[in-house]
């Protein structure tokens, strides 16, 4: 049963797709055609055993697409099938589909690219351009030497034709939510650097779901020389419309994509782009004595672009930005709900600049205010940058101890690690008052760990003087150490503290972990920590670890995580051929020491 709804004078049914009145109405496929493409999709899902069978199937389906490519591309069912089909088609077949989608003049590319379904088809077709060499090789084998246009291949020619349409209608592609995605993919293809989407997981109903932690893979491929020229012309056109690029999120991301690929493949172009962007932003009018950059740093859309610009800027530019635009403004920006992210990027980029000590001093003036605002990302970036500035490390540590109320008396400092990990002050964590003056050895709660707390500890573990942090680690109970080692955030902190320690300190930590080796090995996070400890340990320390693990052989070999520890540590050889095991471990230790000396 459909429920009628009325929105702004227009009657429609609930569940019916909303349409944008500014977009032209698109034709829909009839019922039999939709059914045909559903069957094609089902057949594609089953896969093919032979290449000849696959090629014949693709050719037959594409013959049905001819003459109706635009309609199929803008249909929900047809577009999904066509996307999958293009990944199996030859470059020449992809070029044929693109030629039909563009029409005689190429102007039809606009309507297809700016369509919700058609944009995905265009992206899928463009992503096949990295296979342009397949076509060129095939043509050379079949016909020998050809003129320039034929030699570059039909697919290359269609990509160049699309580039011309995009340049002529740049603002349309920049502002359109679907067209901007096509523009981003086009930029990546022209640079020869494509981002592969993370594969979707499958539910029980065989429906794809978004992975928890997508890690897109970037791969490079060979491109024709003409693509570099097209990228140059496209970047020039984007800079001519830089005012549009900084005004909306869709446009901004397109420019960020260009900066990313240029940074990887064309550093000189990247430097030129950054200079042009900053030149435009700093030339805008603003109130007397106020930098125009501050507005963009606080804007939700343009702040992302500024983060990318900071990340790829050279030291001279960063120092100039601080001197002429950001000096005396960093605290205000660090407390801003949006601008604090740009400050994080600026701190990271400026970590090796001569201006960093001044940046550090300015932020330290309101350090507790940053903590109170819960902008922990700023704190973490300051800590990680201090790794490169030894003279600032002690001041940074003292500021943290004061902020968490465990600085004075000195006996309270032994409790700092749980406070840093949980981001709780001494009074809250231990449920006491500092006025009593005595350190409380038993907390009122079990060890709690948060993401930014773990990041803070990882940075502190890389400071030159780790005495306060390590003393706090030594004071933890076995129960807290087990929580720390098996927690998804805490395990990274423990791993860094152990691996960054000297042999003497590592031995003291391992002494406390002796009774926890089996529990750590049987944990997904703990097993990773144990392997990292093993890799950084000397032969005698490895032997002591093995002696503690071997009595639990049955449990370790049957556990899904611990069985890998048993194999990687060679514990079977430790039990049966001890001398051979020791000889192998000694050789491994010598190799590791030799490579570390070379790297140093």
N, C-alpha and C positions, 0 to 999 in steps of 0.2 A: 504494500500500500504506500503510495507516494503522498507526501504532505506538501501542499503548495505553500510557497513562501513568497513574500513580496519585498523586494529590495530596491529602494529608490525608484519606485514606480514601475519596475519591471517584474513580471511574474515568471517564476521558474520553479522547477521541482527540486525538493531537497535531495541531495545526492548527485544532482546534475553538475557537470564541470562548469566552473565560472569562466566566463570569456572576457577578454579585454576588448572593449568597444573600439579601441584604436587599432587593433590588429585585424587584418583582412580575414574574412571567413574562409576556411579551407574545406575542400571537398573531402568526403568520407568514403571509404571503401564499402562496397555492398557486402551483404552477408556471406555469399559463396566465396568471395575473394578473401575475406577475413578468415573463414574456415580453412581455406587453402594455406594461408601463411601460418596458421596455427599448426597444421600438419607438418609444414616445412620445419617449423621450430622444434617440434617433437622429434623429427628425423635427425636434425642437427644435434640434438641432445644425446642421441644414441651413438654418434660418432661413426667413423668409416674405417674399415680394415685395410682398404687399398686406395692408393692415390688416384688411380684411374677412375674408380667409382666416385670418389669425392669430386674430382674435376668435372665429371659428366653431370653429377647432381647440381653442382653450382651453376654450370652453364645452362642447364634446363630451367632452373629457377630464375636466373637473370634474364632469360629470354622472355619470361612472363612479366618481368619488371619493366622491360623496354617499353617506352611510350607512356608509362605510368609512374615513373620514378619519383616525381614530385609529390603525387598523391600518396604513394606508399610511404614516403619518407615522413610525411606529416600525420600519418595515421598511427595510433598507439600500438596496435598489434603489428602492422606491417613494418614500422620503423624498428621495432625490437628484433624482428627476424632479419631485416636487411642489415642491421649493425653486425650481427653474428656472421652473416653471409659474406660481408666485405672482408672480414679477417681471413676467410678461406679463399677468396677470389685472387686471381692473378693481378699484377699491377695494371695490365692492359684493361682488364675487366673493371677494375676500380676506376680507372681513367674514363671509361665509357659511361659509367654511372655519374661521375662528376660532370662530364660534358653535358649530359642530359639535364642534370639538376641546375646547371648554370644557364642553359638556354643558348641561343645564338650569340648574344652579346655578353653573357655572364651576369646580367642584372638579376636573374632569378636566384642567384646565390643568396641575395639579401633576404628574400622571403623565407627560404628554406632554413638558413642559418638562424634567423630570428624566430623560429618556431620551436615550441617546447620539445617536440619529437624530432623535427628535422635537424635541429642543432646537434643532437647526438649522432645522427647519421653522418653529418658533415665531419664531426670529430673522428668517427670511426674510419671514414674514408681517408682523412688526412693522415691518420696514424699509420696507414699502409704505405705512405710515401717513403719510409725508410727502406722499402724493398725496391726502390727505383732501379738499383743496379741489376736486379734479376732481369728486368725488361731489357735494359741496355745490352746485357750479355747475350740474351736470347736473340736480339735483333742483329747483333754483330755476327753471331754464328750463322744466322740465316741469310743475311743480305750483305754482309761485309761492310765496307765504308759507306757512310751515309752523310747527308748534310747535317748541320748543327742541330736543327730543330728535331729531326728524326732521331739523331743520335742520343739526345737527352731523354727521349722517351715521352710517351703520351701523358703519363702520370705527372711527370715533372712540368710539362706544358700546362696541364690543368691547374696545378698548384700555383704556377706563375700567373695564370689568368685570374685565379681567386685573389691573389695578392693585389692585382690591379684594381679589382672591384672594392676590396677592403680599403685601399688607400683613398679611393674616390669617395667612399662613404664611411670614413673613419668614425665620425661622431655617432653614426647609427649603430655600428658594431660596439663602440665603447659603452654606450648608454643602455643597450639592450641586454637583459640578464642572460639570454641564451646566445645571442651573437657574441657577447664578450668571451664566453667559453670557447667558441670557435676561434676567436682571435688569439686566445692564449695557446690553444693547440697549434695553430698556424705558426706562432712565434717559436714554439719549441721545435717544430719540424724544420723550420728554416735554419735554426741554429744547430740541428743535428743532435739534440739532447732532449729525449722524451722521458716523461715521468710515467712509469707503469703503475696503474692502480693496484692496490693490494687486493688479492683474491678474496671474494666474499665467502664467508662460512655458510654452512648449510644447516637448516633446522630440521626437525623431525619430519616436517611436511615438504622437504626438498625445496624450501624457499630461501633465497639468499638473504643473509642478514649482514649488517655492517660489522666488520671485525672490531674487537675491543681496542686494539692499538695498531691502526693502519700505519705501515712503514713503507711509503711509496719508494720504489726503486727507480733510480735514474740511470739510463743507459745511453751511451753515445753511439752514433753511427755515421758512416760516410755520407756526405751529401754532395750534390753537384755544385760547381763554382757559382752557378747562377743564383743558388739559394742564398749565398752570402750577400750578393748584391741586393737581392730582394729584402733580406733582413735589414740591410743598411737603409734602403729607401723606406721601409716600414717604420724603422726607429726614427728616422727624420720626420715622418708624418706624425708619429706619436708625440714627438717633442713640439711640433707645431700646435698640437691640441693638448698641451700639458695642463692648461687651465681646466679642461674637462677631466683629465686624469686625476687631479687632486680633489675633485669636487664630489665624487660618488664612489661607493665601494666597488662596483663592477669595473669602472674605468681604472681605479687605483690598482686593482689586482692584475689587470692586463699589463700595466707598467711595471709592477713588481715582478711578473713573470719574465719580462724582457730583461730586467736588471739581473735576475737570477741566472738566466742562460748566458747573458753577456759576461757575467762574472766568471763563469766556468769556461767559456769558449773564446770570448773576445774581451780581454781585460781593458784594452784601450778604448773600445766602444763603451764599456761600463763606466770608465772614468769620465768619458765625454757626457754620457747621460746624466750622471750624478751632478756634474758641474752645471749642466743645463737646468736640471730640476732645482738645485739650490739657488742658482742665479735667478730663476723666476720667482721662487718663494720669497727670497730676501728683497726682491725689487718691489714687492707690493707695499702699498701705503699702510701705515699703522700710527698709533698714538705716539707722540714725541717721547723718546727714551725707551720705547717698548719694541722689541723685535717682532716682526710679523710671523716669525717661525712659531712663536708661542701658541698662536691660534691653531695652527695645523697640528702641533704636538698634542693638543687637547681635543682634537676632533676625532670622532670615532672612526671615520673612513680614512682620512689622510694620515692618521697616526701609524697605521700599518705600513703605509708607504715610507714614512719617516724611519721606522724601525729597519726596513730593508736598506734604505739609503745609509743609515749609520753603520750597518753591518758590513757594507762593502766600501766604505769611505777610507781613504788613506789618512795617515797620521797628520799630515799637514792640514787637511781639511777639518779633521776633528778638533785639532787645537784652535783653528780659526773660529770654528763654530762655538767652542766654549768661550773664547776670549771676547767675541763680538756679539754673541746672541744668548748664551746660556749661563754665563757667569752671574751669580747672585740670584738665579732663578731656579736652580736645581731643587731646592727644598720645596718650593711651591709646586713644582712639577712632580716631585716624588710623592707628595701627598694627594695629588689629583687622581681620581678613580680611573682615568684613561691614560693620562700623560705618564703615569708611573711606569707603564710598560715601555714607553719610548726611552725613559731614563735608564731602564734596565739594559736595553740594547746599546745605549750610548756608553754606559759604564763598561760593558763587555768589550766594545770596540776600542775604547780609550785605555784599556788596561795596560797597554805597552807604550802609551804616549807620555811625554814629559809633563803634560798637564794633569796627569792622574793624581799626584799628591794634593794639588789644589782642589780637585773634584772631591777627593776623599775628605779633606778638611771641611769643605763646605757642607757635605752631607752629615758629617759627624756632629755638627752644631745642633741638628734636630733629629739625632739618631733614635731617641726614645719615642719621638712623635711618629716616626715611620713605623716603629714596632707597634705603637698603640693603634695606628690606622690599619694594621694587619697587612701591610704591603711587604710581605716577606720575600717576594721576588727581588725587590731592591736590595734587601739585606744580603740575600744569598749572592747576588752579583758583586756586591762590595767585597764580601769575604773571598770569593773566587778570584777577584782581581788582586787582592792583597797577597795572594800566593806569589805573585811576581814582584812584590815590593816588601822585602824583608823588614825594612825600617818601619813599616806601618802595621806589622803583624801584632806586636805586643799591645799597641794602642787599641787595635780592633778587638783583641781578646778581652782587655780590661773593660772596654765599653760593653761588651756582652755580659761579662760577669756583673757589672753594675746594673745593667738593665734587668737581669734575672735575679737580682738581690742576693747574690752569693759571693760578693767580692770581699767584704769584711764581716767578721774576722776571717783570717786565712783558712781556718778549719772548715769553713763553709764551701770552699772551692772544690773539695772532693766530691761534692754533690752536683757539679755543673753538668755532667753528661746527661743524666736523666732530664734535667731542666731544658737543655738545648733540644733534646730529641722530642720532648712533648710540648715545647714552647710555653711552659708554665713557669711562673715565678716560684721562688723557694717557699714562700708562705702558702701558696695554693697547693703545690705538689706535696709538701710535707705536712700541710694543715697545722702550721705553727706560726709563731711570731718571731721575727728576727731580733726583736728587743731582748729575747731570752739569752741571746749570745752564744748558745751552744749548738753545734751541728747535730741534726737528728739523723741517726743512722738507718732507721727503718721508715720508709715512706708510708703514707696513709693509703696508697693505691699501688696497683701493679704498674710495671713499666708501660708507658704509652708512647707511641711513636707516630709522628706525622711526616708528610713528605718533605716540607721545607726544613723541618728539624733535622731530618736525615741529610739533606743537602748541606746544611750548615756544618754538621759534624764532619762530613766528607771533606769540606774545604779546610776546616781546622786541622784535620789529620795530615794535611799537606804543608802546614806551617813548619818552619824550621824548629821552633821550640814547641814541643807537644807535651811537655811535662804535666801541666795541669790536666789536660784531656786524658792522658794515659793513666794518671793516678786515679782519676774518677772511674775509668774503665776497670782498673784493678779492684776497686771497691765494690763492684756490682756483685750481687749474689748469683749463684748458678741458675736460679729460676729466671732472673732478669737477663742473663747472658743467653739463655735458650730462647727467650722471647725476642731478644735483639737479633739473634742469628737466624731465626725462622720467619721473621716478619719481612714482608716484601719491600718495605722501605728501610727498616733497620738493618737488614742483611747487607745492604750496600755500604752502610756506615761502618759496620763491623769489619767487612772485607777491606775497606780502605785503611782503617786503623791498624789492622794486622799486617797487611802487605807493605804499608809505608813505614813500618817500624824497623829498627835495627834487629840484628839476630838476637841480641840480649833481651830487648823488650818483647820480641816475638816469642821467645822461649818462655817468658813470664806469663804472657797471655795464653799460650798453649797449655801451660800448667793448669790454668783455671778451666780450660775447655776440655781437659782430658776425659772427664766423665760424660761429656756431652757429644762426643764424636759420633756415636751411633745414632742419637736423636737428630743431629744435624744431617747426617748422611741420608736419613729417611725422610727428609723434608725437601720440597722443591727448591726453596730459597737456601736452606741450610747446606744442601749438597753443593750448590754453586760456591758458597763461601768456603766450604771445606776444600774444594778443588783449587780455589784461588790461594788458600793458605798452603796447600801442598806444593803448588808451583813456586811459591816464594820461600819455602822452607829449605834448610840444608839437609844433608843426608841423615844426620843423627836425629833431627826433628821428625823427618819422614818415618824413620824407623820406630820412633816412639808412638807416632800416630797409627802406624800399621799394627803394632802390638796391641793397641787398645781396640782396634776394629776386628781383628782376626777371630777372637772368641765368639763374636756374633755373626759368624759366616752364614748360617742358615737364614737369619733375619735379613742380612744385607743382600744376599743373592736373590731373595724372593721379593724384595721391595722394588717398586717401579723406578725410584730415584737412586736408591743405594746400590743397585746392581751396576750402575754406570761407575759409581765410585769404586766398587770392587774391581771392575775391569781396568779402569784408568790408573789405579794405583798399583796394578800388577800384584794383588794380594795373593792370588793363587800361586804365583812363583815365590812369594815371600814365605808361604807355608811349606812348599815342597822343595824349592831350590834357593835357599837363603843367600848363598854366596853369589850365585848368578844375579839375583835381584839387587844385591848391594853393589855389584860391579856395574850393572846397568844404571842405577841411581847415581853412582859416583860420576859416570860419564855424562849423564844428563846435567848434573850440577856443574861440571867443568864447562860444558857447552854454554849453559846459561850465563855463567860468570864471564866467559870470553865475549859473548855478544853484548852483555851489559857494559863491559869495558870499552868495546868498540863504539857503542852508542854514546857513551859519556865523552 
